[in-house]
C-alpha cells in the first residue's frame, strides 16, 4: 500500500489512538560499465531478445545470471546504497545451469527459460526466506512455494533474489517511510536518492537499475503502480483473480494481487503471460464477472498502431490539480496519444462519484489479522517465534530498537475480530467493491472508452477497490533537475489486460520517455565504473 493510501488509512484508525566494492571500468566516463554482457545491453534488451541471445549462444543463462549478480553487488552497496535486495536465492546459478542443460538438449520451456527474475519478499520461495520485511518472520521458509513462483519455475525462469519492501506491504505504522522494513532497512530510489514509493519498493528500485530482466511486485492499493511511477517502470496491476495469491503473505485478500514490474511493456507482458491463470485454491471474494481468460495471450497484443481509433478518457480537472511540471508532462503524453491516432475524450473526475476508495475501508485491519493468522497457521515454515498476529505485536515490542517507527497499524489490526466474512465487515466490503466497479464502468460505458487515463497512480485506490486492472508506462521526468520519473496509467474494466497492454505498448513505441537511472543520476556510477 502506498504512502497516499497510508495517510488515508491512518484516518480510519484515528479512533484507536488519542558496504560497497569498486568494479573496474571507465572511471568518471558516465558510462555504465556493467550494462552489457555478450555484446547485449542488459538495460534495453527485451525478454524475447535475451531469449534469442541465449538460443544463439551469445551467452549462457549462467553468464546472464552472473551479470545481474554483479549489478546487484555493485549498485546495492555503492556510493548510493540502493538496498533493493533482501536476499539472494541459494541456488540461482544451479537454476541457470539447469536451463543451459535444457537448451543444449533443445528442450527449453519457453521464452522465460533461463531469464532471471526478482521477487518481492512477501512471495513464498523454497530457496530463500519469505519475511514481508518483518523481524518476526526472519527465518520463514514456507511449507510450499507461492503458486506464481511454481508457474515461473515451470516456465524456466531463474528466481534470482528476494527484494526489500515496505514492511507487511506498508501496514505497520503511518509514520513508517515507503521502502522501510525492520528486517531489511531502507530502500532508496535510484533516480532521486529519496522516496522509492511502495510497498514494492525493492522490486521497483532493483528493476530500474537492471538487477534482473523482470521483477514481481504485489499490490493492495498502489503498491505496484506507485513504485513503477516513481522509478520509470512499466507496472501491471492485474484484475484480482488473474494471478494467484496462494503463498503470498497477505494484507487484504479481497484486494491483493501480484503483478509484473519491468523496464518495457514487452517484458511486463511476457511475465504476466507466465504468471496468469486461475488457481482453484485461491478464489477471490466477489470475483469480477466474466472470470479470467482460460489461455491468456498477451504477447500477441504487442503490435504497432493499437492506439489508432481508440477512445481514451481523461479529466481536465485532474490535470488542473497537478503541479505545473506534472501537468506539462501529462499534456505532452496526451499529445503523443493524439498523434498516434487516439481520440481523447474529456470526462468528469472519478472522484465526482463521491467514492472514497479502498483506503477508507475499515475492514482492512480485520482482513490483515485474518490473513496473517491464516498464513502463519497454514503456509509458514516451522520454528518461527510467532504463531499469530498477537505474537507478532509482542515480538516487536520486545525489539524496540528495530521497530523505530512503532506498529500502530498492527496493534489496531490485532484489536479486530479477525474473522473473514463477519456480517458488518462483509456488507461494507461488498458496497465498496460494487460502488468502485460502478464508478469506473459507468464512465467507460457512458463515453465508450477503451481506457481511462490517469496521471501517475491517480485513482489507484478506486481501481484497487474495484479489483480492476491498470497498466502504467513511463511518460517523462519532473521535479528539481527533472530527475523524478512520472508515468501515465491506462485503467480499464475487469479482465481487459490484453487491450490495456496493447495501448500501453503503442504509447511506449511512439513516446520513448524512459531513461536509465544512471543517465539521470551520475552519482550511481561513482563507486562502480
C-alpha positions in Angstrom: 0.0 0.0 0.0 1.5 3.4 -1.0 2.1 6.5 1.1 -1.1 8.3 0.0 -3.1 5.2 0.9 -1.4 5.0 4.3 -2.3 8.6 5.1 -5.9 7.9 4.3 -5.8 4.7 6.2 -4.5 6.5 9.3 -7.8 8.4 9.4 -9.6 5.1 9.6 -7.5 4.1 12.7 -7.7 7.6 14.3 -10.4 6.3 16.7 -7.9 3.7 18.1 -5.0 6.1 19.0 -5.6 9.5 21.2 29.3 -1.6 2.1 30.4 -1.4 -1.5 33.2 -2.8 -3.7 34.5 -0.8 -6.7 34.3 -2.5 -10.1 36.9 -1.9 -12.8 35.7 0.4 -15.5 35.9 3.7 -17.2 36.0 5.9 -14.1 34.2 9.2 -14.5 33.0 8.4 -18.0 29.3 8.4 -17.2 29.1 5.0 -18.9 27.6 2.1 -17.1 30.4 -0.4 -17.4 28.2 -3.3 -16.2 25.4 -2.8 -18.6 26.4 -5.3 -21.3 27.2 -9.0 -21.5 27.9 -10.9 -24.6 27.5 -7.6 -26.5 23.9 -7.3 -25.4 22.7 -4.3 -23.4 21.0 -5.7 -20.3 19.1 -2.5 -19.6 17.4 -2.2 -23.0 17.2 -5.8 -24.3 13.7 -7.3 -24.0 13.0 -10.7 -22.7 12.5 -12.1 -26.3 15.8 -10.5 -27.3 17.6 -12.1 -24.3 15.9 -15.4 -25.2 17.3 -15.2 -28.7 20.8 -14.4 -27.4 20.6 -17.5 -25.2 19.4 -19.6 -28.1 22.2 -18.4 -30.4 24.9 -18.8 -27.8 25.8 -15.1 -27.2 25.8 -16.1 -23.5 24.6 -18.8 -21.2 21.9 -18.5 -18.5 24.8 -18.9 -16.0 26.6 -16.0 -17.7 23.5 -13.9 -17.7 22.7 -14.6 -14.1 26.2 -13.7 -13.1 26.0 -10.4 -15.0 22.9 -9.5 -13.0 24.6 -10.6 -9.7 27.5 -8.2 -10.5 25.0 -5.4 -10.9 23.3 -6.2 -7.5 26.7 -6.3 -5.7 27.8 -3.0 -7.3 24.8 -0.8 -7.0 23.1 -2.1 -3.9 26.2 -1.2 -1.8 27.8 1.6 -3.9 28.1 5.3 -3.2 24.3 5.5 -3.3 23.2 2.4 -1.3 20.1 1.3 -3.1 19.4 -1.6 -0.7 16.8 -3.2 -3.1 17.7 -6.8 -2.4 16.9 -8.5 0.8 18.4 -12.0 0.0 19.8 -13.8 -3.0 18.4 -17.2 -3.6 20.6 -20.1 -2.6 20.5 -21.9 -5.9 20.3 -19.2 -8.6 23.3 -20.5 -10.5 22.1 -24.1 -10.2 18.8 -23.0 -11.7 20.7 -21.3 -14.6 22.8 -24.4 -15.2 19.6 -26.5 -15.4 18.3 -24.1 -18.1 21.5 -24.3 -20.0 21.3 -28.1 -19.9 17.8 -28.0 -21.3 18.9 -25.6 -24.0 21.7 -28.0 -25.1 19.1 -30.8 -25.3 16.7 -28.5 -27.3 14.1 -28.8 -24.6 13.6 -25.2 -23.5 10.4 -24.4 -21.6 9.6 -21.2 -23.4 10.7 -17.6 -23.7 11.4 -17.2 -20.0 13.7 -20.2 -19.7 17.0 -19.1 -18.2 15.8 -15.5 -17.7 16.5 -14.1 -14.1 13.5 -12.7 -12.1 13.5 -10.9 -8.8 10.5 -11.2 -6.4 9.1 -9.1 -3.6 9.9 -10.7 -0.2 6.3 -11.5 0.7 6.1 -14.1 -2.1 6.9 -17.6 -0.9 10.0 -19.4 -2.2 11.8 -22.6 -1.2 15.3 -21.2 -1.7 15.2 -18.0 0.3 13.2 -17.0 3.4 9.9 -15.1 2.9 9.6 -12.4 5.5 7.4 -9.5 4.4 10.3 -7.4 5.9 9.3 -8.5 9.5 11.9 -9.3 12.1 9.4 -11.8 13.5 9.5 -13.8 10.2 13.2 -13.6 9.5 13.7 -17.3 9.3 10.4 -18.2 7.5 11.0 -20.8 4.8 7.4 -21.6 3.9 5.9 -25.1 3.6 5.1 -24.5 0.0 6.1 -22.0 -2.7 3.7 -19.5 -4.0 1.7 -20.7 -7.0 3.0 -17.8 -9.1 6.6 -19.0 -8.3 5.7 -22.5 -9.3 4.4 -21.2 -12.6 7.6 -19.1 -13.2 9.7 -22.2 -12.5 7.6 -24.2 -14.9 8.4 -21.6 -17.5 12.1 -22.0 -16.7 12.7 -18.6 -15.1 15.7 -18.2 -12.7 14.5 -17.0 -9.3 17.4 -14.8 -8.5 16.6 -12.7 -5.4 14.0 -11.5 -2.9 13.6 -7.8 -2.7 13.1 -5.4 0.2 9.7 -3.9 0.7 7.7 -1.6 2.9 7.1 -4.0 5.8 3.9 -6.0 5.7 3.0 -4.2 2.5 3.1 -0.8 4.3 0.8 -1.9 7.1 2.9 -1.3 10.2 2.7 2.3 11.2 1.5 5.6 9.5 4.9 7.2 10.3 7.0 4.4 8.6 8.5 5.6 5.3 8.0 3.9 2.0 10.5 1.2 1.4 11.4 0.7 5.0 11.3 -2.6 7.0 12.6 -3.6 10.4 14.4 -6.5 8.8 15.7 -5.0 5.5 16.2 -1.3 6.3 15.5 1.5 3.8 15.3 1.1 0.0 16.4 4.2 -1.9 15.0 5.5 -5.2 18.0 5.4 -7.7 16.7 8.4 -9.6 16.2 10.9 -6.7 18.0 9.1 -3.9 14.8 9.7 -1.9 11.4 8.1 -1.6 11.1 4.8 -3.7 7.4 4.7 -3.1 5.9 1.4 -2.0 5.3 -1.1 -1.0 7.0 -3.0 -3.8 10.0 -0.7 -3.3 12.9 -3.1 -3.8 11.3 -4.7 -6.8 11.0 -1.2 -8.3 14.4 0.1 -7.4 16.1 -3.2 -8.4 14.3 -3.5 -11.7 15.0 0.2 -12.6 18.7 -0.5 -12.1 18.8 -3.7 -14.1 19.1 -6.3 -11.2 17.2 -8.8 -13.3 15.3 -8.9 -16.6 11.9 -8.6 -14.8 10.5 -8.2 -11.3 7.3 -9.2 -9.5 5.6 -6.9 -7.0 2.3 -7.1 -5.1 -0.5 -4.6 -4.7 -3.4 -4.0 -2.4 -3.7 -0.3 -3.2 -1.0 1.3 -5.4 1.9 -0.9 -4.4 2.8 -1.9 -8.0 1.6 1.3 -9.7 3.2 3.8 -7.3 6.8 2.5 -7.3 6.5 1.9 -11.1 5.5 5.6 -11.4 8.4 6.7 -9.2 11.1 4.6 -10.8 10.2 4.9 -14.5 8.9 1.4 -15.0 6.0 -0.4 -16.7 3.8 -1.9 -14.0 0.8 -4.1 -14.5 -1.7 -4.3 -11.6 -3.9 -7.1 -12.8 -7.6 -7.8 -12.2 -7.9 -9.5 -8.8 -8.0 -13.3 -9.5 -5.9 -13.3 -12.7 -2.7 -14.1 -10.8 -2.8 -16.5 -7.8 -2.1 -15.1 -4.4 -1.6 -18.5 -2.8 1.6 -18.5 -0.8 1.9 -14.7 -0.7 1.8 -13.1 2.8 -1.4 -11.2 2.6 -2.5 -7.7 3.5 -6.2 -7.9 2.5 -7.1 -10.9 0.5 -10.2 -9.3 -1.0 -8.0 -6.9 -2.9 -4.4 -8.3 -3.0 -2.8 -9.2 -6.3 0.7 -9.8 -7.7 1.9 -8.3 -11.0 4.9 -7.5 -13.2 7.3 -4.6 -13.0 9.6 -4.2 -15.9 11.6 -1.7 -18.0 9.3 -2.1 -21.0 5.9 -3.3 -21.9 7.1 -6.4 -23.8 8.8 -7.7 -20.7 5.8 -7.0 -18.4 3.6 -8.8 -20.8 6.0 -11.8 -21.0 6.0 -12.1 -17.3 2.2 -11.8 -16.9 1.8 -14.4 -19.6 3.7 -16.9 -17.4 2.0 -15.9 -14.1 -1.6 -15.6 -15.2 -4.2 -18.3 -14.8 -7.0 -19.3 -12.4 -6.0 -21.0 -9.2 -8.9 -23.1 -7.8 -7.4 -22.8 -4.3 -7.4 -19.0 -4.5 -10.9 -17.9 -5.4 -11.1 -14.2 -4.6 -14.0 -12.7 -2.7 -16.6 -11.3 -5.2 -14.7 -12.1 -8.3 -15.5 -9.7 -11.2 -18.0 -11.0 -13.7 -16.6 -13.0 -16.7 -13.7 -14.6 -15.0 -10.0 -14.7 -16.2 -9.2 -15.9 -19.7 -8.5 -19.6 -20.0 -5.4 -19.2 -22.1 -4.3 -15.6 -22.0 -2.1 -14.4 -24.9 -0.7 -11.0 -24.0 2.3 -11.2 -26.4 0.1 -11.1 -29.5 -1.2 -7.7 -28.3 2.2 -6.1 -28.8 1.6 -4.5 -32.2 2.2 -1.0 -33.6 -0.9 1.0 -34.4 -3.1 -0.2 -31.5 -3.9 3.3 -30.4 -5.3 4.3 -33.8 -9.1 4.9 -33.5 -9.3 4.1 -29.8 -11.2 6.3 -27.4 -9.3 7.3 -24.2 -10.8 9.3 -21.4 -9.3 11.8 -19.0 -10.4 14.5 -16.7 -9.2 18.1 -17.3 -9.9 18.7 -13.6 -7.3 16.0 -12.7 -4.7 17.8 -14.9 -5.5 21.2 -13.4 -4.9 19.7 -9.9 -1.4 18.8 -10.8 1.8 20.8 -10.2 2.7 22.7 -13.3 5.6 20.5 -14.3 3.5 17.3 -13.9 0.7 18.9 -15.9 3.2 19.7 -18.7 4.4 16.1 -18.8 0.9 14.7 -18.8 -0.3 17.1 -21.6 2.7 16.1 -23.7 1.6 12.5 -23.2 -1.9 13.4 -24.4 -0.3 15.0 -27.5 1.7 11.8 -28.2 -1.5 9.7 -27.9 -3.4 12.0 -30.2 -0.6 12.0 -32.7 -0.8 8.2 -32.7 -4.4 8.3 -33.7 -6.2 8.0 -30.3 -9.4 10.0 -29.8 -9.2 11.8 -26.4 -12.5 12.3 -24.6 -12.8 14.6 -21.6 -14.8 13.3 -18.6 -15.6 14.2 -15.1 -13.2 13.0 -12.4 -13.9 9.6 -10.9 -14.0 11.4 -7.5 -17.2 13.0 -8.6 -18.8 9.7 -7.8 -18.3 10.6 -4.1 -16.4 7.3 -3.7 -13.7 7.4 -1.1 -11.8 4.4 -2.3 -10.2 1.3 -0.7 -8.2 3.1 2.0 -11.3 4.3 3.7 -12.5 0.8 4.2 -12.3 -0.1 7.9 -12.3 -3.8 7.0 -8.6 -3.7 6.1 -7.3 -4.1 9.7 -9.7 -7.1 10.1 -8.6 -8.7 6.9 -4.9 -8.2 7.8 -5.4 -10.0 11.1 -7.3 -12.8 9.5 -4.9 -13.2 6.6 -1.7 -13.2 8.7 -3.2 -15.7 11.2 -4.3 -18.0 8.4 -0.8 -17.7 6.7 1.1 -18.5 9.9 -1.2 -21.5 10.6 -1.2 -23.0 7.1 1.8 -21.7 5.0 4.6 -20.5 7.2 7.6 -22.7 7.9 8.4 -24.4 11.2 10.5 -22.9 14.0 9.1 -19.3 13.9 8.9 -17.4 17.2 5.3 -16.3 16.4 2.1 -18.2 15.7 -0.4 -15.3 15.1 -0.6 -11.6 14.9 -0.8 -11.1 18.7 2.6 -12.9 18.9 4.0 -10.5 16.3 2.9 -7.5 18.3 4.6 -8.9 21.4 7.7 -9.9 19.5 8.0 -6.4 18.0 7.6 -4.9 21.5 10.5 -7.0 22.7 12.7 -5.5 19.9 12.0 -1.7 20.1 15.3 -0.7 18.5 14.3 -2.4 15.2 10.7 -1.1 15.4 11.8 2.5 15.5 8.6 3.7 13.8 6.2 1.8 16.0 3.5 -0.6 14.9 0.1 1.2 15.3 -1.5 -0.4 12.2 -0.5 -3.9 13.5 -1.9 -3.2 17.0 -5.1 -1.8 15.6 -5.5 -4.8 13.4 -4.9 -7.2 16.3 -7.8 -5.5 18.1 -10.3 -6.5 15.4 -12.1 -9.9 15.4 -10.0 -11.1 12.5 -13.0 -13.1 11.1 -13.3 -13.1 7.4 -16.9 -12.7 6.3 -18.2 -11.2 9.5 -21.6 -9.7 8.5 -20.9 -6.0 9.2 -17.5 -6.1 7.5 -18.9 -8.2 4.6 -21.6 -5.6 3.9 -19.0 -2.8 4.0 -16.7 -4.7 1.7 -19.4 -5.5 -0.8 -20.6 -1.9 -1.0 -17.0 -0.7 -1.6 -16.3 -3.2 -4.3 -19.5 -2.8 -6.2 -19.6 1.0 -6.0 -16.0 1.2 -7.2 -16.8 -1.0 -10.1 -19.8 1.1 -11.0 -17.7 4.3 -10.8 -15.2 3.0 -13.4 -17.6 1.0 -15.6 -20.1 3.9 -15.8 -17.5 6.3 -17.1 -16.1 3.8 -19.5 -19.6 2.9 -20.8 -21.0 6.4 -21.0 -18.2 7.7 -23.2 -17.5 4.4 -25.0 -13.9 4.4 -23.7 -11.2 1.8 -24.3 -9.4 3.0 -21.2 -9.3 5.9 -18.7 -6.0 7.8 -18.5 -4.5 8.7 -15.1 -1.6 10.9 -14.2 0.8 8.6 -12.4 -1.0 6.4 -9.8 -4.1 8.6 -9.6 -7.2 6.6 -8.7 -5.1 3.6 -7.7 -7.3 3.2 -4.6 -10.5 3.2 -6.6 -9.1 0.7 -9.1 -7.8 -1.4 -6.2 -11.2 -1.4 -4.5 -12.9 -2.5 -7.8 -10.2 -5.1 -8.3 -9.7 -3.7 -11.8 -6.5 -3.6 -13.9 -4.2 -0.7 -14.7 -1.0 -0.6 -16.8 1.4 2.3 -16.1 4.1 3.4 -18.5 6.9 6.0 -18.2 6.0 9.3 -19.7 8.8 11.7 -18.5 10.5 13.4 -15.6 9.5 16.2 -13.3 10.8 18.0 -10.2 14.1 19.6 -9.3 16.5 18.9 -12.2 13.8 16.8 -13.9 15.1 13.7 -12.1 11.8 12.4 -10.7 10.1 9.9 -13.1 6.3 10.1 -13.8 4.1 7.6 -15.6 0.7 7.5 -17.3 -1.8 4.9 -16.3 -4.3 3.0 -18.6 -7.2 2.0 -16.3 -9.8 -0.5 -17.6 -12.6 -2.8 -16.6 -12.2 -6.3 -15.4 -10.1 -8.8 -17.4 -9.1 -6.2 -20.0 -5.3 -6.6 -19.5 -4.8 -7.6 -23.1 -6.3 -4.4 -24.6 -4.6 -2.3 -22.0 -1.2 -3.9 -22.8 -1.8 -3.1 -26.5 -2.5 0.5 -25.7 0.5 0.8 -23.4 2.8 -0.9 -25.9 1.8 1.5 -28.7 2.2 4.6 -26.4 5.7 3.4 -25.3 6.6 2.8 -29.0 5.7 6.4 -30.0 6.9 8.2 -26.9 10.2 6.6 -25.7 10.2 8.5 -22.4 12.2 6.2 -20.2 15.8 7.0 -19.2 18.1 4.7 -17.2 18.7 5.8 -13.6 22.5 6.1 -14.4 21.7 8.6 -17.2 19.8 10.8 -14.7 21.8 10.3 -11.5 25.5 10.1 -12.3 26.4 9.5 -8.6 25.3 5.9 -9.1 28.4 5.2 -11.2 31.0 6.9 -8.9 31.8 3.7 -7.0 31.1 1.3 -9.8 32.7 2.5 -13.1 
